[in-house]
Amino acid sequence: MSAASVIDQLRHAFGPDALLTDDADRDARSHDTWPVATVWAKLGRHPFRPDAIVRARTVADVVEALRIGAETGTPITAWGLGSSVTGQPLPVAGGIVLDMAELVSEPELNEVDRTVTVAAGVRGSDLEAWLNQRDLTLNHSPQSLGRSTIGGWIATRATGQFSSRYGGIEDLLVGYQVVLADGTIAELGQRPRAAMGPDLKQLFIGSEGTLGVVTQVTLKVFARAEHRIVEAFALPTVDAGLAAMRRISQAGLRPFLVRFYDLDEAAHAVPTTPATAPVLFLGHEGLADVATAEHAAATAIVASLGGTSMGAAPVNAWLDRRYDFSTVENLLARPGGYAETVEVANLWSRIGPMYAELKEQLAPLAGEVLGHFSHVYDQGSSLYLILLGQADDDEVALSRLEEIWARAMKVVIAHDGEISHHHGGGLARQPWVEESLGTGYPVLRRLKDALDPSHLLNPGKLGLGSRP
């Protein structure tokens, strides 16, 4: 069916207020905050433009949009607030963008079970503020808290800055409602755990809208911590810092904050002090006696590896600015300016060598290559790289960004690491999905064939293109 015929059908179903087709609206949904897409916009390029945007305000709207997509063979890509940094919501096959930002609701709080239920389009910072008024918190704090939706967290398998204690979204999620490609509504979750087959709740987490569209979410909530202790430490080497993080985690301690900056990023993380060593940020919270005891045990580990205290001020300063993304945004706004963030992960036994090779391979491609380790686990850690550079013009900047991804992914795969820790695949990692997933990739394809047999939901992501 032609795009014009599909738009006529959408106009009849949704009315002019909920259907957007002008060039400005279509251009706006053809770029997220992936730096490559940002440079495309600077160059006036819109390679992935939808034919129409449907504003979904109810679950019934989502069902109807998916029904029309299935009936007409039209691709549908869900869109939250466009804050993805890897190109996840870009409609590579055109078709319909399903804008979920107006699918909002008043939160429903269950104080006994400590859960909150909201519509998927609710902004993260709005929900957190609502809970804070009741002395509660999500304990989920991605840097994009104020520019991302709850449903987007599920679709992208998001994590937050305090995940080392509270876990990623997969740990904080109680249940959700999802609409499948044919319009079927499914409620997935457990109360609080179940042994009735596999945990289907995990199926759509991180699926990037390729298997279904999340419409309502139930999350855990927590009482705000009674007591918090934070402290920064200078460590003699990167290896010492990694050893400290590993020993703290494997000792069963659970700091709410553990971030370790290499020497290059330490200059940015502690801007008031000349960087002479890598820096570890450490924090514990909860009941006062427990937090104090845990912090004492953790700091003893750090001291045993040559760590020296820098006090609480550097950590408190970071807590005040932790949602600030302006360094990257300001650089991207300049002619020829480019910046990229690449987050990966590996086991403790492999992350040190992987970090060293990434720094070596990426150094020629940017003026600065900054690195920090966070989101620790008993078996390993994430590694977050920030690259900042200035090229002669935007065309050169674009080629640098493309080369950064190619080199970084090659190194991570060579070290048998995870090519994404929490930003997801999107378009940035699309060429390396099959190699990364290995023998798991055919399983993903079978799931796609079963749940979206026409391959209409966000085609071109997770290595899943149009129907073969």
PADOSE-622695 format. One record per residue (C-alpha): x, y, z; residue in one letter; residue number from 1. Coordinates in nm, 2 decimals. Each point is the difference from the previous one (the first is absolute). Last residue first. Layout:
BEGIN
       c1       c2       c3   aa     i
        X        Y        Z    A   NUM
...
! end
This chain:
BEGIN
       c1       c2       c3   aa     i
     1.41    -1.22     0.47    P   468
    -0.25     0.23     0.18    R   467
     0.16     0.34     0.04    S   466
     0.31     0.04     0.22    G   465
     0.08    -0.15     0.33    L   464
     0.37     0.05     0.11    G   463
    -0.12     0.15     0.33    L   462
    -0.16     0.28    -0.20    K   461
    -0.08     0.03    -0.37    G   460
    -0.38    -0.04     0.03    P   459
    -0.17     0.19     0.29    N   458
    -0.31    -0.23     0.00    L   457
    -0.10    -0.11    -0.35    L   456
     0.18    -0.33    -0.02    H   455
    -0.30    -0.17    -0.16    S   454
     0.02    -0.29     0.25    P   453
     0.02     0.23     0.30    D   452
    -0.03    -0.23     0.30    L   451
     0.10    -0.33    -0.15    A   450
     0.25     0.13    -0.26    D   449
     0.15     0.23     0.25    K   448
     0.04    -0.28     0.26    L   447
     0.16    -0.21    -0.27    R   446
     0.24     0.28    -0.09    R   445
     0.10     0.03     0.37    L   444
     0.07    -0.37     0.02    V   443
     0.21     0.02    -0.32    P   442
     0.21     0.27     0.17    Y   441
     0.07    -0.20     0.31    G   440
     0.27    -0.20    -0.18    T   439
     0.21     0.31    -0.02    G   438
    -0.16     0.30     0.16    L   437
     0.30     0.23    -0.06    S   436
     0.07    -0.12    -0.36    E   435
    -0.36     0.03    -0.09    E   434
    -0.04     0.35     0.15    V   433
     0.32     0.15    -0.15    W   432
    -0.14     0.20    -0.29    P   431
    -0.29     0.14     0.21    Q   430
     0.22     0.15     0.27    R   429
    -0.07     0.37    -0.07    A   428
    -0.34    -0.06    -0.16    L   427
    -0.17    -0.09     0.33    G   426
     0.21    -0.24     0.21    G   425
    -0.07     0.08     0.36    G   424
     0.11     0.29     0.22    H   423
     0.05    -0.21     0.31    H   422
     0.30    -0.24    -0.02    H   421
     0.06    -0.03    -0.37    S   420
     0.26    -0.19    -0.20    I   419
     0.03    -0.26     0.28    E   418
     0.35    -0.13     0.01    G   417
     0.18    -0.29    -0.17    D   416
     0.33     0.19    -0.02    H   415
    -0.01    -0.01    -0.38    A   414
    -0.36     0.11     0.01    I   413
     0.09     0.30     0.21    V   412
     0.28     0.10    -0.24    V   411
    -0.20    -0.03    -0.31    K   410
    -0.29     0.20     0.15    M   409
     0.23     0.28     0.10    A   408
     0.17     0.02    -0.34    R   407
    -0.32     0.01    -0.21    A   406
    -0.18     0.24     0.24    W   405
     0.29     0.25     0.01    I   404
     0.02    -0.03    -0.38    E   403
    -0.36     0.11    -0.05    E   402
     0.05     0.29     0.24    L   401
     0.32     0.11    -0.19    R   400
    -0.19    -0.02    -0.33    S   399
    -0.27     0.23     0.14    L   398
     0.26     0.25     0.13    A   397
     0.17     0.01    -0.34    V   396
    -0.34     0.09    -0.16    E   395
    -0.07     0.25     0.28    D   394
     0.31     0.21    -0.07    D   393
     0.37     0.03     0.09    D   392
    -0.04    -0.24     0.29    A   391
    -0.02     0.06     0.38    Q   390
    -0.01    -0.29     0.24    G   389
    -0.14    -0.14     0.33    L   388
    -0.03    -0.37     0.07    L   387
    -0.17    -0.13     0.31    I   386
     0.05    -0.36     0.10    L   385
    -0.21    -0.19     0.25    Y   384
     0.12    -0.34     0.13    L   383
    -0.25    -0.23     0.17    S   382
     0.11    -0.24     0.27    S   381
     0.08    -0.36     0.08    G   380
    -0.09    -0.33     0.17    Q   379
    -0.13     0.13     0.34    D   378
    -0.17     0.29    -0.18    Y   377
     0.10     0.36    -0.04    V   376
    -0.20     0.28    -0.17    H   375
     0.30     0.23    -0.04    S   374
     0.33     0.02    -0.18    F   373
     0.13     0.33    -0.15    H   372
     0.18     0.10    -0.31    G   371
     0.08     0.32    -0.19    L   370
     0.14     0.01    -0.35    V   369
     0.10     0.35    -0.09    E   368
     0.09     0.17    -0.33    G   367
    -0.16    -0.28    -0.19    A   366
     0.07    -0.27    -0.26    L   365
     0.37    -0.06     0.06    P   364
    -0.08    -0.10     0.37    A   363
    -0.27    -0.26    -0.10    L   362
     0.23    -0.30    -0.05    Q   361
     0.22     0.06     0.30    E   360
    -0.28     0.08     0.24    K   359
    -0.20    -0.30    -0.12    L   358
     0.31    -0.22     0.04    E   357
     0.05     0.10     0.36    A   356
    -0.37    -0.04     0.09    Y   355
    -0.01    -0.35    -0.15    M   354
     0.31    -0.10     0.19    P   353
    -0.16     0.12     0.33    G   352
    -0.35    -0.14    -0.07    I   351
     0.11    -0.36    -0.07    R   350
     0.04    -0.17     0.34    S   349
    -0.26     0.23     0.16    W   348
    -0.26    -0.11    -0.25    L   347
    -0.11     0.24    -0.27    N   346
    -0.21     0.30    -0.08    A   345
    -0.06     0.27    -0.26    V   344
    -0.11     0.36    -0.01    E   343
     0.10     0.22    -0.29    V   342
    -0.06     0.37     0.02    T   341
     0.07     0.23    -0.30    E   340
     0.10     0.36    -0.06    A   339
     0.05     0.20    -0.32    Y   338
     0.07     0.36    -0.09    G   337
     0.04     0.09    -0.36    G   336
    -0.22     0.31     0.02    P   335
    -0.09     0.03     0.37    R   334
    -0.33    -0.15     0.14    A   333
     0.16    -0.34     0.05    L   332
     0.24     0.16     0.25    L   331
    -0.28     0.16     0.19    N   330
    -0.20    -0.32     0.02    E   329
     0.29    -0.21     0.12    V   328
     0.10     0.23     0.28    T   327
    -0.36     0.09     0.07    S   326
    -0.11    -0.34     0.12    F   325
    -0.08     0.12     0.36    D   324
    -0.20    -0.26     0.19    Y   323
     0.28    -0.07     0.25    R   322
     0.05     0.37     0.09    R   321
    -0.08     0.01     0.37    D   320
     0.10    -0.36     0.06    L   319
     0.34     0.08    -0.16    W   318
     0.06     0.29     0.25    A   317
    -0.10    -0.23     0.29    N   316
     0.25    -0.26    -0.12    V   315
     0.29     0.25    -0.03    P   314
    -0.09     0.15     0.35    A   313
     0.00    -0.33     0.19    A   312
     0.36    -0.03     0.10    G   311
     0.30    -0.06    -0.22    M   310
     0.10    -0.32     0.18    S   309
     0.30    -0.20    -0.10    T   308
    -0.01    -0.33    -0.18    G   307
     0.31    -0.22     0.00    G   306
    -0.17    -0.34    -0.05    L   305
    -0.05    -0.07     0.37    S   304
    -0.15     0.35     0.03    A   303
    -0.28    -0.10    -0.25    V   302
    -0.08    -0.32     0.19    I   301
    -0.01     0.19     0.33    A   300
    -0.23     0.26    -0.17    T   299
    -0.24    -0.28    -0.08    A   298
    -0.02    -0.14     0.35    A   297
    -0.05     0.35     0.15    A   296
    -0.27     0.08    -0.26    H   295
    -0.18    -0.32     0.08    E   294
     0.01     0.07     0.38    A   293
    -0.13     0.36    -0.05    T   292
    -0.27    -0.11    -0.24    A   291
    -0.12    -0.27     0.25    V   290
     0.00     0.23     0.30    D   289
    -0.18     0.28    -0.18    A   288
    -0.27    -0.21    -0.17    L   287
     0.04     0.06    -0.37    G   286
     0.28     0.15    -0.20    E   285
     0.36    -0.07    -0.12    H   284
     0.21     0.21    -0.24    G   283
     0.33    -0.04    -0.19    L   282
     0.16     0.22    -0.26    F   281
     0.34    -0.14    -0.12    L   280
     0.26     0.23    -0.16    V   279
     0.29    -0.08    -0.23    P   278
     0.31     0.20     0.08    A   277
     0.16     0.35    -0.04    T   276
    -0.31     0.19    -0.11    A   275
     0.04     0.37     0.10    P   274
    -0.28     0.06     0.25    T   273
    -0.31     0.22    -0.06    T   272
    -0.11    -0.19    -0.31    P   271
    -0.05    -0.33     0.19    V   270
    -0.19    -0.21    -0.26    A   269
     0.15     0.19    -0.30    H   268
     0.36    -0.05     0.10    A   267
    -0.09    -0.35     0.12    A   266
    -0.11    -0.08    -0.35    E   265
     0.36    -0.02    -0.13    D   264
     0.14    -0.16     0.31    L   263
    -0.25    -0.29    -0.01    D   262
    -0.33     0.05     0.19    Y   261
    -0.15    -0.26     0.24    F   260
    -0.36     0.03     0.09    R   259
    -0.17    -0.18     0.29    V   258
    -0.32     0.13     0.14    L   257
    -0.28    -0.18     0.18    F   256
     0.27    -0.21     0.16    P   255
    -0.09    -0.36     0.04    R   254
     0.25    -0.20     0.20    L   253
    -0.01    -0.38    -0.06    G   252
     0.38    -0.04     0.01    A   251
    -0.01    -0.07    -0.37    Q   250
    -0.12     0.35    -0.07    S   249
     0.26     0.18     0.22    I   248
     0.28    -0.23    -0.13    R   247
    -0.09     0.07    -0.36    R   246
    -0.02     0.38     0.04    M   245
     0.33     0.00     0.19    A   244
     0.17    -0.22    -0.27    A   243
    -0.12     0.23    -0.27    L   242
     0.14     0.30     0.18    G   241
     0.33    -0.16     0.05    A   240
     0.02    -0.10    -0.36    D   239
    -0.07     0.36    -0.11    V   238
     0.29     0.11     0.21    T   237
     0.10     0.18     0.32    P   236
    -0.35     0.07     0.13    L   235
    -0.13     0.34     0.11    A   234
    -0.32    -0.04     0.21    F   233
    -0.33     0.18     0.02    A   232
    -0.26    -0.04     0.28    E   231
    -0.37    -0.02     0.05    V   230
    -0.21    -0.10     0.30    I   229
    -0.39     0.00    -0.01    R   228
    -0.25    -0.06     0.28    H   227
    -0.37    -0.05     0.03    E   226
    -0.03    -0.09    -0.37    A   225
    -0.32     0.09    -0.18    R   224
    -0.26    -0.28     0.04    A   223
     0.00    -0.21    -0.31    F   222
    -0.21    -0.06    -0.31    V   221
    -0.03    -0.30    -0.22    K   220
    -0.14     0.05    -0.34    L   219
    -0.33    -0.08    -0.18    T   218
    -0.01     0.11    -0.37    V   217
    -0.27     0.07    -0.26    Q   216
     0.01     0.03    -0.38    T   215
     0.30    -0.21    -0.12    V   214
     0.00    -0.05    -0.38    V   213
     0.08    -0.34    -0.14    G   212
     0.28    -0.22    -0.14    L   211
     0.23     0.25    -0.18    T   210
    -0.07     0.29     0.24    G   209
     0.36     0.02     0.12    E   208
    -0.01    -0.36     0.13    S   207
     0.20     0.10     0.31    G   206
    -0.26    -0.14     0.24    I   205
    -0.26    -0.17    -0.22    F   204
     0.07    -0.36     0.10    L   203
     0.10     0.06     0.36    Q   202
    -0.36     0.01     0.12    K   201
    -0.05    -0.35    -0.15    L   200
     0.19    -0.15     0.29    D   199
     0.03    -0.36    -0.13    P   198
    -0.25    -0.26     0.12    G   197
    -0.23     0.03     0.30    M   196
     0.26     0.03     0.27    A   195
    -0.11     0.34     0.12    A   194
     0.14     0.29     0.19    R   193
    -0.16     0.31     0.15    P   192
    -0.28    -0.03    -0.11    R   191
     0.13    -0.02    -0.36    Q   190
    -0.03     0.21    -0.31    G   189
    -0.15     0.02    -0.35    L   188
    -0.34     0.14    -0.11    E   187
    -0.06    -0.06    -0.37    A   186
    -0.22     0.20    -0.24    I   185
    -0.04    -0.14    -0.36    T   184
     0.02     0.27    -0.27    G   183
     0.15    -0.22    -0.27    D   182
     0.36     0.13     0.07    A   181
    -0.04    -0.06     0.37    L   180
    -0.11     0.26     0.26    V   179
     0.19    -0.01     0.33    V   178
    -0.11     0.04     0.36    Q   177
     0.26     0.00     0.27    Y   176
     0.13    -0.17     0.31    G   175
     0.22     0.03     0.31    V   174
     0.29     0.18    -0.16    L   173
     0.28     0.12     0.23    L   172
     0.23    -0.30    -0.08    D   171
    -0.04     0.03    -0.38    E   170
     0.03     0.37     0.03    I   169
     0.35    -0.03     0.13    G   168
     0.10    -0.10     0.35    G   167
    -0.04     0.17     0.34    Y   166
     0.35    -0.01     0.15    R   165
     0.23     0.01    -0.30    S   164
    -0.28     0.16    -0.19    S   163
     0.03     0.34     0.16    F   162
     0.09     0.19    -0.32    Q   161
    -0.29    -0.15    -0.19    G   160
    -0.07    -0.28    -0.24    T   159
    -0.21    -0.02    -0.31    A   158
    -0.11    -0.32    -0.18    R   157
    -0.08     0.20    -0.32    T   156
    -0.37    -0.09    -0.03    A   155
    -0.06     0.00     0.38    I   154
     0.16     0.34     0.06    W   153
    -0.19     0.13    -0.30    G   152
    -0.32    -0.09     0.16    G   151
     0.08     0.21     0.30    I   150
     0.08     0.30    -0.22    T   149
     0.32     0.19    -0.06    S   148
     0.12     0.36     0.02    R   147
     0.01     0.08     0.37    G   146
     0.15    -0.33     0.11    L   145
     0.25     0.00    -0.29    S   144
     0.30    -0.04     0.22    Q   143
    -0.17    -0.32     0.12    P   142
    -0.11     0.02     0.36    S   141
    -0.21    -0.30     0.12    H   140
    -0.02     0.00     0.38    N   139
    -0.38     0.03    -0.06    L   138
    -0.04     0.23     0.30    T   137
    -0.24     0.06     0.29    L   136
    -0.04     0.28     0.25    D   135
    -0.36     0.06    -0.13    R   134
     0.10     0.32    -0.18    Q   133
     0.30    -0.20    -0.12    N   132
    -0.24    -0.24    -0.18    L   131
    -0.15     0.28    -0.21    W   130
     0.35     0.14    -0.08    A   129
     0.12    -0.35    -0.11    E   128
    -0.31    -0.04    -0.22    L   127
     0.05     0.34    -0.17    D   126
     0.38    -0.07    -0.04    S   125
    -0.07    -0.32    -0.19    G   124
    -0.25     0.15    -0.24    R   123
    -0.33    -0.19    -0.02    V   122
    -0.06    -0.15    -0.35    G   121
    -0.02    -0.36     0.13    A   120
    -0.31     0.06     0.22    A   119
     0.07    -0.04     0.37    V   118
    -0.01    -0.26     0.28    T   117
     0.19     0.05     0.32    V   116
     0.11    -0.27     0.24    T   115
     0.09    -0.03     0.37    R   114
    -0.23    -0.30     0.06    D   113
    -0.16     0.17     0.30    V   112
     0.02     0.35    -0.14    E   111
    -0.16    -0.08    -0.33    N   110
     0.03     0.32    -0.21    L   109
    -0.19     0.06    -0.31    E   108
     0.17     0.28    -0.20    P   107
    -0.23     0.24    -0.19    E   106
     0.01    -0.09    -0.37    S   105
     0.20     0.07    -0.32    V   104
    -0.02    -0.12    -0.36    L   103
     0.09     0.34    -0.13    E   102
     0.37    -0.08    -0.07    A   101
    -0.08    -0.33    -0.18    M   100
     0.05     0.12    -0.36    D    99
    -0.06    -0.29    -0.23    L    98
     0.21     0.07    -0.31    V    97
    -0.17    -0.14    -0.30    I    96
     0.16    -0.11    -0.33    G    95
     0.36     0.08    -0.07    G    94
     0.22    -0.31    -0.02    A    93
     0.29     0.14     0.21    V    92
    -0.25     0.15     0.25    P    91
     0.25     0.14     0.26    L    90
    -0.10    -0.11     0.35    P    89
     0.32    -0.19     0.09    Q    88
     0.26     0.25    -0.15    G    87
     0.27    -0.06     0.25    T    86
    -0.03     0.30     0.24    V    85
    -0.37    -0.05     0.08    S    84
    -0.16     0.32     0.13    S    83
    -0.28     0.01    -0.26    G    82
    -0.27     0.06     0.26    L    81
    -0.19    -0.33    -0.05    G    80
    -0.02    -0.12    -0.36    W    79
    -0.14    -0.34    -0.11    A    78
     0.07    -0.10    -0.36    T    77
    -0.27    -0.14    -0.22    I    76
     0.06    -0.16    -0.35    P    75
    -0.31    -0.01    -0.23    T    74
    -0.13    -0.33    -0.13    G    73
    -0.35     0.15    -0.04    T    72
    -0.19    -0.23     0.24    E    71
     0.30    -0.03     0.24    A    70
     0.06     0.37     0.02    G    69
    -0.37     0.07     0.03    I    68
    -0.02    -0.24     0.29    R    67
     0.31     0.14     0.16    L    66
    -0.15     0.35    -0.01    A    65
    -0.33    -0.12     0.14    E    64
     0.17    -0.18     0.29    V    63
     0.21     0.30     0.08    V    62
    -0.30     0.23     0.00    D    61
    -0.19    -0.24     0.22    A    60
     0.28     0.02     0.25    V    59
    -0.07     0.37     0.02    T    58
     0.16     0.33    -0.11    R    57
     0.20    -0.13    -0.30    A    56
     0.11     0.29    -0.22    R    55
     0.04    -0.15    -0.35    V    54
     0.28     0.12    -0.22    I    53
     0.00    -0.03    -0.38    A    52
     0.22    -0.10    -0.29    D    51
     0.30    -0.05     0.23    P    50
     0.34     0.13    -0.09    R    49
     0.33    -0.19     0.02    F    48
     0.26     0.16    -0.22    P    47
    -0.07     0.36     0.12    H    46
     0.30     0.20    -0.11    R    45
     0.04     0.37     0.05    G    44
     0.37    -0.02     0.09    L    43
    -0.07     0.11     0.36    K    42
    -0.28    -0.26     0.01    A    41
     0.24    -0.27    -0.11    W    40
     0.24     0.12     0.26    V    39
    -0.26    -0.06     0.27    T    38
    -0.08    -0.34    -0.15    A    37
     0.36    -0.10     0.04    V    36
     0.00     0.14     0.36    P    35
    -0.30    -0.22     0.09    W    34
    -0.24     0.25     0.16    T    33
    -0.30    -0.11    -0.21    D    32
    -0.05     0.11    -0.36    H    31
    -0.27    -0.10    -0.25    S    30
    -0.29     0.09     0.23    R    29
     0.07     0.37    -0.02    A    28
     0.02    -0.02    -0.38    D    27
    -0.35    -0.15    -0.02    R    26
    -0.14     0.28     0.22    D    25
     0.17     0.27    -0.21    A    24
    -0.11    -0.16    -0.33    D    23
    -0.37    -0.02     0.08    D    22
    -0.17    -0.33     0.07    T    21
    -0.13     0.00     0.36    L    20
    -0.30    -0.19     0.10    L    19
    -0.15     0.04     0.35    A    18
    -0.16     0.34    -0.06    D    17
    -0.11    -0.09    -0.35    P    16
    -0.23    -0.29     0.10    G    15
     0.11    -0.34     0.13    F    14
    -0.17    -0.27    -0.20    A    13
    -0.10     0.20    -0.31    H    12
     0.33     0.17    -0.01    R    11
     0.18    -0.34     0.04    L    10
    -0.20    -0.14    -0.29    Q     9
     0.08     0.30    -0.22    D     8
     0.37    -0.03     0.10    I     7
     0.00    -0.37    -0.10    V     6
    -0.14     0.10    -0.34    S     5
     0.26     0.27    -0.05    A     4
     0.28    -0.24     0.10    A     3
    -0.11    -0.24    -0.28    S     2
    -0.13    -0.35     0.09    M     1
! end
